[in-house]
Amino acid sequence: MKKIFTRIILMLLICVMMMPLASAVVPFATYTYDIDGEMMPSPHAFVPDFVIDSSDIGLRDMPTEGRLAGRLGIGLEIPLSSPQDIVVDIDENVYIADTKNSRIIILDTDFKLIGVLDSFLNEYGVPDALDQPNGLFVTEDEIYVADTESNRVVIFSRDDFSFKRVVGEPRSQVFPEGHIYKPVALSVDKAGRIYVVSSTTHYGIISMNNDGGFNGFLGAQKVKVSAFDVLWRQLMTDEQRSYSQKFVPTEYNNITIDSSGFIYVTTSSIDADAQQSAIESKSRSSDYAPVKKLNPLGEDVMSRTGFYPPSGEVNVSKFEAYDTPIYGASKIVDVALGPNGMWSIVDEKRQKIFTYDEQGKLLFVFGDIGTQIGNFQSISSIAYKGNDLLVLDDTSGSITVMKRTEYGDIIAGALQNKRDREYDKAVEYWKDILQRNANFDMSYVGIGDSLYRERKYTEAMETYTYAYAVEDYSKCFKNIRKQWIERWILLIPIVIVVVCVACSKFLGYAAKVNKAGQVMKEKRTFKEAFLYGFHVIFHPFDGFWDLKHEKRGNMKGAMAIVAITILGFIYQSLGQSYIANPYLEGNGILMEVLSILLPYVLWCVANWALTTLFDGEGSMRDIFIATGYSLLPLPLLIVPATIMTNFLGQDEMQICSMLVSIGFIWSFGLIFFGTMVTHDYSLGKNVLTVIGTIVAMAFIMFMGVLFSGLVTKMFSFVYSIFVEVSYRM
């Protein structure tokens, strides 16, 4: 028994000792982002398999008589130097643009050398050579090389690597005088059209025919220009304008194309603040997007349906643990298209690879800065080779082969079944993923889609909520609503009629009470004072005049309206449907109360202080009453809008937003005219008074914050003295 116990202890110790060794194999963390922009750990989808550098690239075993006879003995005597691009062809042969050495290295699927393209006889029979090529693209028949420093595209045969032709600089009047053509990346579609990224061209992607004929520019970038920049440009001389690049669209840096002819392009020259603002606002616009998917017309058609747009790092403040802190938005330098609809981009700042699906939803992030196997010093390019991912590091001159894990295979299987519309099979993959990663939101969406197709709408809605899939949730909700309408089709018009009649009767009763209250009275009942608010909101000039001079309202009525407004906002915070407020955004009850009371009191105090100096005829009491009555449209429209959110789909929710907006505009208009009538101001003077009141509110808030901070510091100082004295005593 003692021996068995000892063996168990030893086995446990061995397992514990092996765990850190297993985790140390992968020197980076894999993660995704949740709806709040927080990093969520994820199982590894790719892990480093092996690294290939110049010394590892050997010669492929081939007979001396072959397509490369006479060149096989060269090998890689000169190591790779600043390689800038890597491409894989349909046979999984690998092509590397060895830029500083002015050559193209060609490897077979086992990474054995089968060719070097550096010199050739051009179309004139004259010896020629590549000059620092930066980009590559390989079709079924041809190899296209962006020969950067020679300002041209050189095309070779993929079969025997022989020279075929040169496509020079495109000629067109749209190019400005003195334009320099520097091709750094390119792609070719099935029709033979060539799409070139020129590092000095700011007008978009250059589109050319196969013979070099210029077709036009595609996908010019948007520029962020401030009002100061516009004014400053007006003051520049013509020479200064010619050197200024602030008003020129930013250039692209890399390009690839998919089998359907859609062009993926990246740029790293977007304003970093604008790019990060677009990420934080969860923008689905292509403005300031570092990666785009262009159709043949140059229009961005990329789906951005994830929590955040596919632009790299989301929470940039989380990456300050390096020797040199890294700040700001991701710098995207390459894009690669993988199997099953996956595609990846490279963040050059952090040496990370972000992978997305066809809808632009983040699948996983991996990679890090370092010299360990699996870390990178400077990623220049990536390419998929089957299920593996090749990462080219231009600093180390090496290729890291990233192998897809079992978890990555499951994700790929789920995506492929989704593409093939094999939704039942995909569900098993989604469930398998959740067993490994409960934070993978796409799995919940996939399971919800399956339940939706089975018409299990209630269960599907619950599943969609786990992934904040509001659009899909709304789709289910509409089907449930349709079923409910079909069941109660006769009751719905009756309810609508009853509600309309009740509202009409109430407004009629309020009008009757207000008409009876036109006689002078020393004191108004609460009912008369409260219902008079319905006269004020429809007849502001007459209503505010009588409110002040004939005492048709009072402080009780105003406070009641303020209280109802507060209750309306509390109900809005608590009573909105999931579709209207999926992220549970909003304040607590106390904050909702303060959000109404604080601006209300600040406005009244600031307005009284200002109008006292500028011959205002309204007293503090008059201002409080007039402002209180002006708030009545808010609860009248916010409460029905909140109720309506429980009956409307996502695309119909604009009706509720419109009603709330009308309520705010209506109330602001009443406050404006109430101020004018209460103080007997002209229109112009009232405009200045309102602006001055807003400024005074800001000043009072500033003084309040300053005073509260001072009091806090004084309290802290006194408390510190008390603690010190207590210890000494």
ABEGO torsion letter per residue (X at the ends): XAAAAAAAAAAAAAAAAAAAAAAAABABBBBBBBAAGBBBBBBBABBBABBBBAAABBBBBBBABBAABGAAAAEBABBBBGBABBBBBAAGBBBBBBAAAGBBBBBBAAGBBABBBABBBBAAGBBBBBBGBABBBBBAABBBBBBAAAGBBBBBBAAAGBBABBBBBBBBAABBBGBBBBBABBBBBAAGBBBBBBAABAAEBBBBBAAGBBAEBBGBBBBBBBAAAAAAAAABBAAAAAABAAABBBBBABBBBBAAGBBBBBBAABBAAAAAAAAAAGBABABGBABBBBBAAGBBABBBABABBBAEBABAAABAABABBBBEBBBBABBBBBBGGBBBBBBAAAGBBBBBBAAGBBABBBEBBEABBGBBABBABBBBBEABBBBBBAAAGBBBBBBBBAAAAAAAAAAAAAAAGBAAAAAAAAAAAAAABAABAAAAAAAAAAAAAAGBAAAAAAAAAAAGBAAAAAAAAAAAAAAAAAAAAAAAAAAAAAAAAAAAAAAAAAAAAAAAAABBBABBBAAAAAAAAAAAAABAAAAAAAAAAAGABBAAAAAAAAAAAAAAAAAAAAABBAAABAAGBEBBAAAAAAAAAAAAAAAAAAAAAAAAAAGBABBAAAAAAAAAAAAAAAAAAAAAAAAAAAABBAAAAAAAAAAAAAAAAAAAAAAAAAAAAAAGBBAAAAAAAAAAAAAAAAAAAAAAAAAAAAAAAAAAAAAAAAAAAAAAX
